[in-house]
Amino acid sequence: MLLFSIFGEPVTHSISPRLHNNAMCDLKINGCYVRQAITEPSMLIPTFHAMQLDGANVTVPHKEVAFAQCDEVRGIAQNIGAVNTLVKEKNKVIGYNTDAEGFYKAIASFGEMQNALILGAGGTAKAIAIILRQYGIKTHILNRSTSRLDFFKEQGFACTTWENFEIKPYDLIINTTSAGLKDISLPCPELLLETLFSQAKYAFDVIYNQSTPFLTKAHHLGLTCKDGKEMLLYQAVLAFDLFFHQRFTLNTIEASMRKAFEY
Ligand SMILES: NC(=O)c1ccc[n+]([C@@H]2O[C@H](COP(=O)([O-])OP(=O)(O)OC[C@H]3O[C@@H](n4cnc5c(N)ncnc54)[C@H](OP(=O)(O)O)[C@@H]3O)[C@@H](O)[C@H]2O)c1
């Protein structure tokens, strides 16, 4: 039997096991996907080997650690500096990032856009900034503090804090902060956000399964909105595709995983 796991802290809320187990069941694969909390970051890859896993996903807060610890990093993860998918290949652990492409697939239903503004500067912001640039969308990063902006400066992105930000129109505004996850806060000052929304077409929040104050405001101001559910779905579809070495079409995997959202 093949064995997969989600690694993170916490992992009890993760719906990755539901998505992957449903797809394996549907596609008649003899496999199982479990949850494993990792409290000590240095134990990530040793735990992968100890559990004799065939693959794993990595969530908050271990994506950067996973990047540093795996034997080889492939694809866009090399630019992002974070991996969310680990695949066993012979005795090596190969790291990939499917969050980035998952995000891009999630915004495919939005229309034409020239530029985007990312609120927040954490690991998710890195993945989104790198993929938007790959697809030719000019991207600015806006964060409440300077400490995490170094990565973006080094990569040549325009990036600022709230204090030195000069407002201009952006087609897409993306919330990658956890503002609104467990409270009713906005990811940046309200007046600034309202001005940005009044000039934008689309709003995206990486938080899923709840309407954050960010998305509620965007919706009231007439923007086309999307939460992080489809990003979550597509990163899982792409991870499954890597786990099973392109054995199934992406549409087949997606159809199986979509059913899991309905439970
Ligand atoms: N839908 C999906 O598939 C998906 C995929 C990946 C991640 N996520 C979600 O994305 C979120 C962010 O993850 P991450 O790993 O990027 O987090 P992270 O590395 O901790 O970064 C968080 C960023 O948000 C900023 N921030 C936090 N709270 C804020 C607040 N109240 N107001 C303004 N800024 C705030 C931080 O600013 P400072 O630098 O000033 O601290 C930081 O830049 C999590 O909720 C995660 O679950 C969703």
The ligand as an ORCA input file, in Angstrom:
! r2SCAN-3c Opt
* xyz 0 1
  N      -5.748     28.458     -0.060
  C      -4.586     27.825     -0.072
  O      -4.408     26.831     -0.781
  C      -3.462     28.324      0.786
  C      -2.158     27.926      0.475
  C      -1.116     28.410      1.296
  C      -1.412     29.239      2.386
  N      -2.701     29.584      2.662
  C      -3.008     30.506      3.789
  O      -2.259     31.683      3.607
  C      -2.124     32.343      4.854
  C      -0.732     32.926      4.987
  O       0.216     31.897      5.024
  P       1.787     32.226      5.035
  O       2.480     30.915      5.176
  O       2.140     33.086      3.885
  O       1.901     33.054      6.397
  P       3.143     33.819      6.968
  O       4.386     33.317      6.312
  O       2.999     33.745      8.426
  O       2.922     35.373      6.474
  C       1.924     36.144      6.970
  C       2.033     37.589      6.393
  O       0.838     38.235      6.747
  C       1.135     39.436      7.464
  N       0.098     39.560      8.493
  C      -0.274     38.635      9.409
  N      -1.309     39.088     10.146
  C      -1.587     40.332      9.686
  C      -2.554     41.313     10.042
  N      -3.435     41.115     11.031
  N      -2.567     42.481      9.344
  C      -1.697     42.700      8.356
  N      -0.739     41.814      7.968
  C      -0.697     40.639      8.632
  C       2.525     39.284      8.027
  O       3.080     40.563      8.171
  P       4.451     40.817      9.003
  O       5.574     40.466      8.057
  O       4.379     42.274      9.300
  O       4.387     39.961     10.202
  C       3.179     38.410      6.929
  O       3.701     39.229      5.908
  C      -2.502     31.314      5.930
  O      -3.782     31.663      6.435
  C      -2.544     30.002      5.138
  O      -3.461     29.078      5.706
  C      -3.736     29.166      1.864
*
